[in-house]
Amino acid sequence: MINYINLGILYFKKNSMNLVDRYILKQLFTNSLLILIFIVSVFCLAKSVQLIELMISRNLPSLVFFQLILNSIPQIIPVLIPIILSLSIFFVYSRMTTDQELIILQSSSFSNLELIKPSVFFGITLALISSFFTFHQTPESNKNFKILLYTIKNDYSSSLLQEGVFNSIGKDFTIFIKESGREGLKNIFIHDTRDVDKPSTLIAKKGKIINTKTSTKIFLEEGSQQFQSKDKNLSVLYFDEYLLNISQNKSDNFLNRWKSPSERSMSELRNPNLQSLDDKNNLQAFKAEITMRYSIPLNAISFSLLVVSFLLSFKFTRIDNILRVIKIFSLIIILQIFTIISSNISIKFESMHFFNFVPSIISFIITSFILIKSKRLVNVKK
């Protein structure tokens, strides 16, 4: 009979712990989601201010605006996850302390390790999400964002030239249009520098843009072309009709440019093109990018462990302690600053790419020290 009673007590305790875990996990999830929505909203607002002038000036559809915003969000998610997790843990455990829920749980034989367990599980979950972004989504979004921005500034500017402004088309053309309407373009000025030794200037009374799948051309009417001959004499060629191709050369294709480390996949970072001088000069940056992609998910776990262990080390007081709040926020800020410093060191100094792991290692060491020092590290059964 006694054995059945003991089994019943153990079963109740096991399930009560699961209930506590689920309760804390639910609070962490809710707080993290709210913080994420708030920070991403602020980021989108700040980003839209930068992009709105470009969208209005080029009369671009709203779909392009949302594509730019959506491609920029994955760039900040891995950086935000450790911050969001740390803030969420702070809010949840601080509220539980204020409502004396932690005091009740601790007096009910819950050890610090048992109270930390939900944070560890939630931290590992967010670390896996962070890994998906750092290894796959963020590099892809970085690349798509730059390609889309280049397309807007070049392809769109070819068909939506601004009136009364000198429009730069690639690196070869500067175009000025006084008027633009349904009937076409009026009073056109074009400076062509494709031939560096023999630049030319075209002036026409009217014209229109012709877009094809392979190129963009401007059909000019009633104008002239001015250029300097080899003997530095000014030559003028008058024409009734002139077709100018303003598409960029294939050799100047944006897709063929050198890609930054943040745009590259893991295979591209591990296998740089040693024939390329740019790749040779950035080998350390590639190594730093690889270690950073592994360290960011680890930061989510280590930082959350440090914050929750730091919170549980405080003694309970009936009045709100402003100094405690300042300490926690200072800890979160210091961790982020240390992460930025470590990232810069890993890029600038040779063979220091493993320095990206230093913030996580130090956080684990401090967490272990706090937990070992704690008097309620484990539950002592009488």
N, C-alpha and C positions, 0 to 999 in steps of 0.2 A: 504493500500500500504506500509506504514511504517513497519507494522508487517511482511510482506513478506520480506522486505529488512533485517530486524533484524534476521529473521529466516535464510536467506541466509548467513548472516555474521556468525551466530552461527554454521551453517552447515560447512562453509568453515574452520572456526577455529577448529572445531572438527576433520575434516579430515586432516587439516594441522598438527595437533598434532599427528594424527596417522602416517602420513608420516614421521615426525621427529622421532617418536618412532621406526618405522621400519628401518629408516636409522641408528639410533644408535645401535639397536639390530643387524643389519647386520654387522656393524663394530665390535661390541663386539664378535659376533660369529666367524668372520674371524680371528680376532686377537687371540682369545682363542684357535682356532683350530691350528693355526701356532705355538703358544707357546707350546701347548700340544705335537704336533709332534716333536718339537725340544727337549723338555725335555725328552720325552719317548725315542727318538733316542739316546740321550746321556746316559740314563739309560741302554738301551739295549746294547750299546757299552761297558759300564763299566761291566755289568753283563756277557757279552760274554767273556770278558777277564778272568773272574773268572772260567767260565765253559769250555773254549776252551781246556785247558790242560787236564781236565777230559775226554772230548770227544775224543781227539786225542789219549791219552794213552790207552783208552779202545776200540778205533776203532768203536765208536758208529755211527749209521746212523744220518743224518742231521735232520730227523724228531724228534728224541728225543731232540736234541738241541732246536728246535723251540717250542717243548712242554714245556720245562723248562722256556724259555723266556716268552711264553704266560701265563704261570701260575704265573710268578713273576710280570707281569705288573699290574694286578688288585690290588696287595698289595699296590701300590704307588698312584693309581688314586685318592682315597678319600683324601689323604694328599695333592696331587697336586692341586686339584680343587680350594680351597681357594686362593692359590698362583697364579694360572693361571688367575682366575677371577680378582684378585686385580691388577695384571700386565696389563691385557687386559683393564680394566677400566682406568688405568693410561695412557696407550698409546693412547686410543681413545679420552678421554676428554682433554688430553694435546695437541693432534694434532688439535682438534676442537678449543681449545683456541688459538693456534698458528695461525691457519687459520682464526681466528676471527668469526668462526661459532657460538660459544657460545655467543659472544658479540651481534651478530645479533639476536639470539633467545631470549636473555634476554631483549634486547631493543624492541622485538616484543611481550612483555608482557608474556613471559614464565617464570614461577617461578622456584625456585630451586627444589621444590617437583615434578614439571612436568618434569624437566630435569633428575631427579633421577629415575623416574618411569621405564624407560627401563632397568636400571641397577638392579632394584629390581626384575623385571619380569625375567630377565636373571639369576639373582642370585637364585631365587626360582627354576627355571628349572634345573640349575646345582646342587642345593641342593637335588632335587628329584633323579637325576642320582647318586649323591654321596650316598644317602640312599640305593639305590639298591646295590651298591658295598659294603658298610659297613655292611649291614644286611645279605646279601646273598653271593655275588660273591667273596669278599675278603676272608672270612673264608674258603669257598670251595676251592679257589685257593691255600691258604696256606697249607691246608691239602693235596691236590693233588701234590703240589710241593715237600713236604717232602716225600710223598710215592714214587714218581717217583725217587727222588734222592736216597732214600734207595734202591729201586729196581736196580738202575744203579750200586751202590757201592757193592751190594751183588749178585743179580741174574746174572748180566752181568759179574761181576768179576769171577764168577764160570766158565763161558764158555770162557772168554777172559783174561786168566791169562797173566800177563806181564812177559817177559823173563828177567832174570838177576835181578829181584826185589823180595823182600819178600812181598807177597800178603796176606793181612789179610782178611779172609773170616769169617764174623761175629766176634764173640768173642772167638771161639773155635779152629780155624785153622789158621796156618801160613804156606804158601806154597811158595817154591822157585823152579823155573824151569829154567834150563840152555838154552834149545832150545824148540821151538814149531813150528810145521809145519804140512803139510798134513798127514804125517805118524803118527802124534801124538806128545806126549811129551817125552822129553829125559832128563835124569839126574834130577830126581825129589826128592825134600826134603819136607817132611810134618811134622809139629809139631802139635800134637793133645792134647788139654787140656780139653776135655770134662769131663774126670775124673780128678778132681783137685788133688786128693791124688795119682793118678797113671798116670801122663802124659806120652805120648809115642812119639817116633820119627820114621817115616817111610822113608826109602831111597830106590829108585828103579831106574833101568837103563832106563826104558821106561814105557809109559802108555798112556791112552787116557780118555777123558771126555765123560761121558754118561749122556745126559739130558733126563729126562722124565717129564711128566706133574706134577708129585708130588714131584720129588726129583732130585738132581744133584749128580752124583757119579763119582769117579775116579777109573778106572781099572788099577792097577799097575802090572808090570811084572818084574821078576828077581830082587827081592829086599829083604830087611830085616826090621824088626820092633824091636826097642830097647825101653826098659822100665825098671824101677826099681821095684824090688819086695818089699814085705813088710819089709824084713830084709836089705833093701837098697843095695842089690846086683844088678848089671846090668845084665839084661837078654836080649838075642838076639834071635829072631825068624826069620829064613830064609823062604822065600816063592817063589814059581814060579809065582803064581797069587794071587792077593788080591784086593777085591772090597771095596772101602771106600766111605761111604755116608757122604758128606760134607754139606747136607741141614741142616738148623737150626731147632731146636725143635719148635713145635707149641706154646709152652709156651713163646718162645722168638719172637713170631710174632710181627712185627712192628705195625700192626693194633691194637694190644691189649695194646699198650703203653699208657702212660698218655699224653693226648692232652693239649697243651698250650691254654690259653684263646683266642688267635688270630685265632685258628683253629676251635673253637666251634661255633655252631649255638646259636641263642638267647635262645632257649628252654634249651639247655645244660648249658648255663651260668646261667639261672634262676633256674635250678634244678640240682645242683651239686650232686655228689654221696657222701653223708656224711659218708659212710662206708670207703671211700678211704682217707688215710692220706694226700695224695698229694692235693686232693680237699679241705680238711679241712684247710690246710695251705695256700691255695690260694683263699679263699673266698673273700678277699678284692680286689684281682686282677680281679676276675670275676665281681664284682660290678663296678670296674673302667672301665672294658672293655665294659660293658653295657652302662654306661653313656657316654663313649667316642664315641660309635657308634651313639648315638643321638646328641652329641655335634658337631661332624665334619660337618654334613650338615648345622647346625645352623651357624657354623663358616663361611661357604661360603656366607651366606646372611649378617651376621653382619659385616664381614671384608670388603665386597664389599660396603656396605652402608657407613662405616667409611671412606674408601678411596675416594669415589666419593664426599661425603660431605666435606671432607678435601680439595679436589681439587677445588670445587666450592667456597670455602671460600677465595681463593686467589684472589687478585686484578690483573687485566689484566696489563701486561707490554709488550712493543714492542720488547724488547730484551729477549733472552732466559735466564731464571734464573736458574743457576746451583744449587743454594741453595734449590730451590723448588724441584728439582729432588732428591736431597740428602734427603730431609725431607720425601718425599713419599716412597722412597726405605727403608729408616730407619724405617718408620712406618710399612711397610710390614714385614721387618726382625724382628722387636720387637714383632709383633703379633705372628709370628711363634715361636719365642723363648718362649714367654709367654705360648703358647699352649703346648709346650714340657714340660716346668716346671710344668704346671698344671697337665699334664698327669702323671708325675713322683710323684707329691705330692698325687694324688688320689690313686695311687697304694701303696705307702709306708706307708701312715698314715691311721689308722683305722677311718672309717666313714667319710672319706674325698673324697669319690668317686664323689660327686656332684661338686667338684672343677673343673671338666672338663668343666662345663658351665660358669665358671668365665670369660674367655676371651670373649665369646659372650655377656655376660651381660655388661661387661665394654665397649665393642665396641658399643652396643646399647645406653648406657648412654652418651658416648662421642659424638656419632652421633646426638642424640637428642639435646644435648647442642649446638653443632655447628649449627644445623638447626634453632633452636630457636633464637640463636644469630644473624643469618643471616638476613639481611634486605630484602632479596627477598625470604622469606620462602614461601609465597603464592602470587598469583597475586591479586593486589588490583585494582578492577574495579572502574573507575571514573564514 
